[in-house]
Amino acid sequence: MAVMWIHPALQVAALVLGLYALHLGWRRFAFAHLGRKIMFPWKRHVDLGSLVLAIWLAGLILGLSMAYHAWSMVFITGLHYQTALAMLPLLAFGYLSGRVMDKHKAKRKALPLAHAANNLLLVLMALSQLATGAIIIRDYLLP
């Protein structure tokens, strides 16, 4: 049953990387909106943020696969799967908005703020996934 640990391990790693990408994004926000003279590592933020979004998406698919493998059904983990499905459109917006800003650099106000709010919400949702996932691990994966 060691394969069942791939999903939680992958998602925890993505969450840690997501918190770092959020930290980098905060630096950009502080520079653009708070007047702080802070270096912003644009490429690192873009690369890391894209990786995190991709891992969260892959983790969602993997989580559904693991549920089917373990229980021969999906959508049985309540708030955990509901939050994961709610994250789907946010993952798409986070990736697409980031891609637009990276490929077509311009002075913008609304899109960077929407991107930041969206991705902050994703990190908060991922933190809730950690809590609900821990309950699933406790109740179903631990002896």
N, C-alpha and C positions, 0 to 999 in steps of 0.2 A: 504493500500500500504506500510505499515511499513516493510514488508518482503523484499522489494526492497533495504532496507538500510543494510541488512546483508552482502551482497557482499562488498560494499565499506568499511564498518566498519572492517570486517575481513581482508581485504587487507591492510588497513592503519595500523592495529595492527601488521600484518606480516612485513610490511615495517619498522616499528619502531624496532621490534625485529631483523630484518635483518640488520639494521644499527648497532645494538649492536654486532651481530655475526661478522659483518665486522670489527668492532673495535677490537674484540678479535683476529680475523685473522691477523689484522695489527700488533698486539703484537707479534704473532708468526713470521711474516715476519721480523719484526725489530730484533727479537732474532736470527733468522736463517741467515739473509742476511746483517744486518747492525751492527752486533756485540753488540747489546744492551743486557744488562743483565736484562731481564724483565721476570716476571713469566707469564706463559701461561696456563690458565685454560682449558686444553685439553678437558676434558669431558663436561664442560659447552659449549664450542664452538661446539663440535660435536652434543650434544643434541639440542642446540638452533638452529644451522644451519639446522639440519634435520627437526626440527619442522617448521621452516620458509619455507623450500622448500616444505614440505607437505601442508602447508596452502596456499602457492601460487598456487600449483596444484589444490587443492580443490577449491580455489577461482576462478580459471579459469573455472572449471566445473560449479561452482555455477553462475558465471557471464553469461555463455552461457544459463544456465537454467533460470536465471532472464530475460535475453533478450527474450527468447522464451515465457516466462510467460507474459511479458509486451507487446510484439509486435508480437507474433506468428511467429517469425523468428529470426535467428541468423546471425552473420557476417554482421551487418549493422552499426557498430560503428567505421568503418574506421581504423585509426591508432591504436585505443585502442585494438581492437580485433587482428589486425595484429601483434602488439607487443606481445600480450599475446601468440599467436601461435608461434611466434619466440622464446619465452622464453621456450617452451616445451623441446626441446633438451638440452638446457642449464640447466634446472632443473634436467633432468636425469643425465647429466654429473656431475653436482655439487654434487648430492646425491651419485652416484656410485664412483666417485673419492674420496670423503670424506670417504665413507664406506671402500674402499680399504686401505686408509691410516690409518684408525682407527683400522681395524682388522688385518692388516699385517704391523706392524710398522717396518720401515727400514729407513736408510739414503737415502733420495731422493732429487733431485733438480727439475727435470722437472715437475713431477706430482703435487707437492705442488704449483708451480708457475702457472701451467695451471688451477688448482683448484681455486687459488686466482683470477686470471684474469677472469675466467668464472663467479665467484660469484660476483666480482666487477661489471662486465657487467650486471648481473642480478639485482643488486641493482640499477644501473643507469637506467635500463629498468623499474624497478618498480617505480622509481621516475617519469619517463615519463608517466607511467600508472596513477600515481596520478594526473598529469596535465590533461591528456586527459579524465580521469574519472571525474574530477571536471567539465569539459565542458559538459559531458553527464548528470551529475547531474543537472547542471544549466539549460540545454536546455530541459530535458525530465522528471526529477523527481520533480523539484521545481515548485510550481504553478505560 
